[in-house]
């Protein structure tokens, strides 16, 4: 539940960093340093993607069903009989 809010927050911060980078590039301001703002945006986007990818696993661990797979059935292998041809006498 909180993972979605956290990931959306990182995504919002990354989009704001991209806007600041575009603004500082357009006015040629050295104090805003557009390259660093792009690096901040990249890191924030990667963190948001990481949080989104691990949301399911974290919820399963917290609920205690991470290793339990109830839908799977045990696979059994049946032996086949050998086919032999009988000779007629």
DSSP file (Angstrom, degrees, kcal/mol; ACC not computed):
  #  RESIDUE AA STRUCTURE BP1 BP2  ACC     N-H-->O    O-->H-N    N-H-->O    O-->H-N    TCO  KAPPA ALPHA  PHI   PSI    X-CA   Y-CA   Z-CA
    1    1 A X     >        0   0    0      0, 0.0     4,-0.9     0, 0.0     3,-0.3   0.000 360.0 360.0 360.0 -49.2    0.0    0.0    0.0
    2    2 A X  H  >  +     0   0    0      1,-0.2     4,-2.5     2,-0.2     5,-0.2   0.710 360.0  70.6 -76.3 -18.8    2.7    2.5    1.0
    3    3 A X  H  > S+     0   0    0      1,-0.2     4,-2.8     2,-0.2     5,-0.2   0.900  96.8  50.3 -64.7 -40.0    4.9    1.3   -1.8
    4    4 A X  H  > S+     0   0    0     -3,-0.3     4,-2.4     2,-0.2    -1,-0.2   0.915 112.2  46.8 -64.9 -42.5    2.7    2.8   -4.5
    5    5 A X  H  X S+     0   0    0     -4,-0.9     4,-1.9     2,-0.2    -2,-0.2   0.911 114.4  47.7 -65.0 -42.1    2.6    6.2   -2.7
    6    6 A X  H  X S+     0   0    0     -4,-2.5     4,-2.2     2,-0.2    -2,-0.2   0.920 113.0  47.2 -66.0 -44.8    6.4    6.1   -2.2
    7    7 A X  H  X S+     0   0    0     -4,-2.8     4,-2.2     1,-0.2    -2,-0.2   0.897 111.9  50.6 -65.0 -40.1    7.1    5.2   -5.8
    8    8 A X  H  X S+     0   0    0     -4,-2.4     4,-2.2    -5,-0.2    -1,-0.2   0.860 108.7  53.3 -65.6 -34.1    4.7    7.9   -7.0
    9    9 A X  H  X S+     0   0    0     -4,-1.9     4,-2.3     2,-0.2    -2,-0.2   0.922 109.4  47.2 -65.3 -44.3    6.5   10.4   -4.8
   10   10 A X  H  X S+     0   0    0     -4,-2.2     4,-2.1     1,-0.2    -2,-0.2   0.888 111.7  51.4 -63.7 -38.2    9.9    9.5   -6.3
   11   11 A X  H  X S+     0   0    0     -4,-2.2     4,-2.1     2,-0.2    -2,-0.2   0.899 109.8  49.6 -65.3 -39.8    8.4    9.7   -9.8
   12   12 A X  H  X S+     0   0    0     -4,-2.2     4,-2.1     2,-0.2    -2,-0.2   0.905 110.6  49.5 -65.2 -42.2    7.0   13.2   -9.0
   13   13 A X  H  X S+     0   0    0     -4,-2.3     4,-2.2     1,-0.2    -1,-0.2   0.892 110.3  51.9 -64.0 -38.6   10.4   14.4   -7.6
   14   14 A X  H  X S+     0   0    0     -4,-2.1     4,-2.0     2,-0.2    -2,-0.2   0.899 108.8  49.5 -65.4 -40.3   12.1   13.1  -10.8
   15   15 A X  H  X S+     0   0    0     -4,-2.1     4,-1.9     2,-0.2    -1,-0.2   0.874 110.8  49.9 -67.7 -35.3    9.7   14.9  -13.0
   16   16 A X  H  X S+     0   0    0     -4,-2.1     4,-2.3     2,-0.2    -2,-0.2   0.894 109.1  52.7 -66.6 -39.2   10.3   18.2  -11.1
   17   17 A X  H  X S+     0   0    0     -4,-2.2     4,-2.1     1,-0.2    -2,-0.2   0.871 108.1  51.1 -64.0 -36.7   14.0   17.6  -11.4
   18   18 A X  H  X S+     0   0    0     -4,-2.0     4,-2.4     2,-0.2    -1,-0.2   0.914 109.8  49.5 -66.2 -41.9   13.6   17.2  -15.2
   19   19 A X  H  X S+     0   0    0     -4,-1.9     4,-2.3     2,-0.2    -2,-0.2   0.900 111.1  49.2 -63.9 -40.6   11.6   20.5  -15.4
   20   20 A X  H  X S+     0   0    0     -4,-2.3     4,-2.7     2,-0.2    -1,-0.2   0.892 110.4  52.0 -64.6 -38.7   14.3   22.3  -13.3
   21   21 A X  H  X S+     0   0    0     -4,-2.1     4,-2.0     2,-0.2    -2,-0.2   0.915 110.1  47.4 -64.2 -43.4   17.0   20.9  -15.6
   22   22 A X  H  X S+     0   0    0     -4,-2.4     4,-2.0     2,-0.2    -2,-0.2   0.907 113.0  49.7 -64.0 -41.4   15.1   22.1  -18.7
   23   23 A X  H  X S+     0   0    0     -4,-2.3     4,-1.6     1,-0.2    -2,-0.2   0.929 112.0  46.4 -63.6 -45.1   14.7   25.6  -17.2
   24   24 A X  H  <>S+     0   0    0     -4,-2.7     5,-1.8     1,-0.2     4,-0.5   0.833 112.2  51.5 -70.4 -29.3   18.3   25.9  -16.2
   25   25 A X  H  <5S+     0   0    0     -4,-2.0     3,-0.4    -5,-0.2    -1,-0.2   0.869 108.5  52.1 -70.4 -36.0   19.4   24.7  -19.7
   26   26 A X  H  <5S+     0   0    0     -4,-2.0    -2,-0.2     1,-0.2    -1,-0.2   0.819 115.7  38.4 -72.4 -30.0   17.2   27.3  -21.3
   27   27 A X  T  <5S-     0   0    0     -4,-1.6    -1,-0.2    -5,-0.1    -2,-0.2   0.400 104.3-126.1-101.1   3.8   18.5   30.3  -19.3
   28   28 A X  T   5 +     0   0    0     -4,-0.5     2,-0.5    -3,-0.4    -3,-0.2   0.905  47.1 168.3  54.3  46.7   22.2   29.1  -19.3
   29   29 A X     >< -     0   0    0     -5,-1.8     4,-0.6     1,-0.1     5,-0.4  -0.806  27.3-165.7 -94.8 125.9   22.4   29.3  -15.6
   30   30 A X  T  4 S+     0   0    0     -2,-0.5    -1,-0.1     1,-0.2    -2,-0.1   0.720  84.2  63.3 -82.0 -20.9   25.5   27.7  -14.0
   31   31 A X  T  4 S+     0   0    0      1,-0.2    -1,-0.2    -7,-0.1    -7,-0.0   0.798 102.8  47.6 -76.7 -27.4   24.1   27.7  -10.5
   32   32 A X  T  4 S-     0   0    0     -3,-0.1     5,-0.2    -8,-0.1    -1,-0.2   0.729  93.1-155.4 -84.7 -21.2   21.2   25.4  -11.3
   33   33 A X     X  -     0   0    0     -4,-0.6     4,-1.6    -9,-0.1     3,-0.5   0.939   4.8-156.3  48.4  84.2   23.5   22.9  -13.1
   34   34 A X  H  > S+     0   0    0     -5,-0.4     4,-1.9     1,-0.2     5,-0.2   0.802  87.4  59.4 -63.2 -32.0   21.2   21.1  -15.5
   35   35 A X  H  > S+     0   0    0      1,-0.2     4,-1.7     2,-0.2    -1,-0.2   0.904 105.7  48.4 -65.3 -39.7   23.4   18.1  -15.8
   36   36 A X  H  > S+     0   0    0     -3,-0.5     4,-2.3     1,-0.2    -1,-0.2   0.870 108.5  54.1 -68.0 -35.4   23.2   17.4  -12.1
   37   37 A X  H  X S+     0   0    0     -4,-1.6     4,-2.2     1,-0.2    -1,-0.2   0.871 107.1  51.3 -66.4 -35.2   19.5   17.8  -12.2
   38   38 A X  H  X S+     0   0    0     -4,-1.9     4,-2.2     2,-0.2    -1,-0.2   0.869 109.1  51.1 -67.2 -35.7   19.3   15.2  -14.9
   39   39 A X  H  X S+     0   0    0     -4,-1.7     4,-2.2     2,-0.2    -2,-0.2   0.907 109.6  49.6 -66.6 -40.8   21.4   12.8  -12.8
   40   40 A X  H  X S+     0   0    0     -4,-2.3     4,-2.4     1,-0.2    -2,-0.2   0.919 111.0  50.0 -62.1 -43.1   19.1   13.4   -9.8
   41   41 A X  H  X S+     0   0    0     -4,-2.2     4,-2.3     1,-0.2    -2,-0.2   0.891 109.4  51.4 -63.4 -39.9   16.1   12.6  -12.0
   42   42 A X  H  X S+     0   0    0     -4,-2.2     4,-2.2     2,-0.2    -1,-0.2   0.919 111.1  47.0 -63.9 -44.1   17.7    9.4  -13.3
   43   43 A X  H  X S+     0   0    0     -4,-2.2     4,-2.2     1,-0.2    -2,-0.2   0.914 112.3  50.1 -65.0 -42.2   18.4    8.2   -9.8
   44   44 A X  H  X S+     0   0    0     -4,-2.4     4,-2.2     1,-0.2    -2,-0.2   0.894 110.6  49.5 -64.1 -39.9   14.9    9.0   -8.7
   45   45 A X  H  X S+     0   0    0     -4,-2.3     4,-2.3     2,-0.2    -1,-0.2   0.900 110.6  50.2 -65.8 -40.3   13.3    7.2  -11.6
   46   46 A X  H  X S+     0   0    0     -4,-2.2     4,-2.3     2,-0.2    -2,-0.2   0.893 110.8  49.4 -65.0 -38.9   15.4    4.1  -11.0
   47   47 A X  H  X S+     0   0    0     -4,-2.2     4,-2.4     2,-0.2    -2,-0.2   0.906 110.4  50.8 -65.5 -41.1   14.4    4.1   -7.4
   48   48 A X  H  X S+     0   0    0     -4,-2.2     4,-2.2     2,-0.2    -2,-0.2   0.903 111.3  47.7 -63.3 -41.3   10.7    4.4   -8.3
   49   49 A X  H  X S+     0   0    0     -4,-2.3     4,-2.2     2,-0.2    -2,-0.2   0.907 111.1  51.5 -65.9 -41.4   11.0    1.5  -10.8
   50   50 A X  H  X S+     0   0    0     -4,-2.3     4,-1.7     1,-0.2    -2,-0.2   0.908 110.5  48.2 -61.6 -43.1   12.8   -0.6   -8.2
   51   51 A X  H  < S+     0   0    0     -4,-2.4     4,-0.5     1,-0.2    -1,-0.2   0.912 111.4  50.2 -65.3 -42.1   10.1    0.0   -5.6
   52   52 A X  H >< S+     0   0    0     -4,-2.2     3,-0.7     1,-0.2     4,-0.4   0.879 110.5  50.5 -63.8 -37.1    7.4   -0.8   -8.1
   53   53 A X  H 3< S+     0   0    0     -4,-2.2     4,-0.3     1,-0.2     3,-0.3   0.843 113.7  43.8 -70.2 -33.0    9.1   -4.1   -9.1
   54   54 A X  T 3X S+     0   0    0     -4,-1.7     4,-2.0     1,-0.2    -1,-0.2   0.347  85.4  95.5 -95.8   5.8    9.5   -5.3   -5.5
   55   55 A X  H <> S+     0   0    0     -3,-0.7     4,-2.1    -4,-0.5     5,-0.2   0.923  84.7  48.1 -63.7 -45.1    6.0   -4.3   -4.3
   56   56 A X  H  > S+     0   0    0     -4,-0.4     4,-2.1    -3,-0.3    -1,-0.2   0.919 111.9  48.8 -64.5 -44.5    4.5   -7.8   -4.8
   57   57 A X  H  > S+     0   0    0     -4,-0.3     4,-2.2     1,-0.2    -1,-0.2   0.898 111.1  50.1 -63.2 -40.8    7.4   -9.6   -3.1
   58   58 A X  H  X S+     0   0    0     -4,-2.0     4,-2.3     1,-0.2    -1,-0.2   0.898 110.7  49.0 -66.1 -40.1    7.3   -7.3    0.0
   59   59 A X  H  X S+     0   0    0     -4,-2.1     4,-1.8     1,-0.2    -1,-0.2   0.876 111.6  50.0 -67.3 -35.8    3.5   -7.7    0.4
   60   60 A X  H  X>S+     0   0    0     -4,-2.1     5,-2.0     2,-0.2     4,-0.8   0.888 110.8  49.2 -68.6 -38.7    3.8  -11.5    0.1
   61   61 A X  H  <5S+     0   0    0     -4,-2.2     3,-0.5     1,-0.2    -2,-0.2   0.916 111.3  49.3 -65.8 -42.8    6.6  -11.6    2.8
   62   62 A X  H  <5S+     0   0    0     -4,-2.3    -1,-0.2     1,-0.2    -2,-0.2   0.856 113.1  46.3 -66.4 -34.4    4.6   -9.4    5.2
   63   63 A X  H  <5S-     0   0    0     -4,-1.8    -1,-0.2    -5,-0.2    -2,-0.2   0.596 112.3-120.1 -84.7  -9.2    1.5  -11.6    4.8
   64   64 A X  T  <5S+     0   0    0     -4,-0.8    -3,-0.2    -3,-0.5     3,-0.1   0.663  85.7 106.0  84.1  16.7    3.6  -14.8    5.2
   65   65 A X      < +     0   0    0     -5,-2.0    -4,-0.2    -6,-0.2    -5,-0.1  -0.004  37.0 113.4-115.7  28.7    2.7  -16.3    1.8
   66   66 A X  S    S+     0   0    0     -6,-0.6    -1,-0.1     1,-0.2    -5,-0.1   0.932  89.2  25.2 -69.4 -45.3    6.0  -15.7    0.0
   67   67 A X  S    S+     0   0    0     -3,-0.1     2,-0.6    -7,-0.1    -1,-0.2   0.488  99.7 101.3 -99.2  -3.3    7.0  -19.4   -0.3
   68   68 A X        +     0   0    0     -4,-0.1     2,-0.5     1,-0.0    -3,-0.0  -0.714  44.3 179.5 -86.4 123.9    3.5  -20.9   -0.2
   69   69 A X        +     0   0    0     -2,-0.6     3,-0.3     1,-0.1    -3,-0.0  -0.882   7.5 169.2-123.4  98.5    2.2  -21.9   -3.6
   70   70 A X  S    S+     0   0    0     -2,-0.5    -1,-0.1     1,-0.2    -2,-0.0   0.715  70.5  62.7 -83.9 -20.8   -1.3  -23.4   -3.1
   71   71 A X  S    S+     0   0    0      2,-0.1     2,-0.3     0, 0.0    -1,-0.2   0.718  84.8  89.5 -78.8 -19.8   -2.2  -23.4   -6.8
   72   72 A X        -     0   0    0     -3,-0.3     2,-0.3     1,-0.0    -3,-0.1  -0.567  64.8-149.2 -83.4 140.4    0.5  -25.8   -7.9
   73   73 A X        -     0   0    0     -2,-0.3     2,-0.3     1,-0.0    -2,-0.1  -0.754  29.4 -97.8-103.0 154.3   -0.1  -29.5   -7.9
   74   74 A X        -     0   0    0     -2,-0.3     2,-0.5     1,-0.1    -1,-0.0  -0.536  39.5-127.3 -72.0 131.5    2.6  -32.0   -7.3
   75   75 A X        -     0   0    0     -2,-0.3     2,-0.4     2,-0.0    -1,-0.1  -0.674  27.0-169.4 -84.2 126.6    3.9  -33.4  -10.6
   76   76 A X        -     0   0    0     -2,-0.5     2,-0.5     2,-0.0     0, 0.0  -0.917  12.0-145.3-116.7 145.0    3.9  -37.1  -10.9
   77   77 A X        -     0   0    0     -2,-0.4     2,-0.4     0, 0.0    -2,-0.0  -0.933  12.3-151.7-110.7 125.4    5.5  -39.2  -13.6
   78   78 A X        -     0   0    0     -2,-0.5     2,-0.3     1,-0.0    -2,-0.0  -0.759  16.0-124.3 -97.0 142.2    3.8  -42.3  -14.7
   79   79 A X        -     0   0    0     -2,-0.4     2,-0.3     1,-0.0    -1,-0.0  -0.612  22.1-137.5 -82.5 143.1    5.7  -45.2  -16.1
   80   80 A X        -     0   0    0     -2,-0.3     2,-0.2     1,-0.0    -1,-0.0  -0.746  18.0-115.0 -98.2 147.9    4.8  -46.5  -19.5
   81   81 A X        -     0   0    0     -2,-0.3     2,-0.4     1,-0.1    -1,-0.0  -0.528  32.9-110.3 -76.8 147.7    4.6  -50.1  -20.4
   82   82 A X        -     0   0    0     -2,-0.2     2,-0.7     1,-0.0    -1,-0.1  -0.619  27.6-130.9 -77.0 134.9    7.0  -51.4  -22.9
   83   83 A X        +     0   0    0     -2,-0.4     2,-0.4    -3,-0.0    -1,-0.0  -0.777  31.8 176.8 -88.5 119.7    5.3  -52.3  -26.2
   84   84 A X        -     0   0    0     -2,-0.7     2,-0.5     2,-0.0    -2,-0.0  -0.964  25.5-131.0-123.3 141.6    6.4  -55.8  -27.3
   85   85 A X        -     0   0    0     -2,-0.4     2,-0.4     1,-0.0    -2,-0.0  -0.773  18.5-141.6 -92.6 132.4    5.2  -57.6  -30.3
   86   86 A X        -     0   0    0     -2,-0.5     2,-0.4     1,-0.0    -2,-0.0  -0.776  14.2-131.6 -94.2 134.3    4.0  -61.2  -29.8
   87   87 A X        -     0   0    0     -2,-0.4     2,-0.3     2,-0.0    -1,-0.0  -0.696  16.8-131.8 -86.0 132.1    4.8  -63.6  -32.5
   88   88 A X              0   0    0     -2,-0.4    -1,-0.0     1,-0.1     0, 0.0  -0.659 360.0 360.0 -82.6 138.4    2.0  -65.8  -33.7
   89   89 A X              0   0    0     -2,-0.3    -1,-0.1     0, 0.0    -2,-0.0   0.422 360.0 360.0-100.5 360.0    2.9  -69.5  -33.9
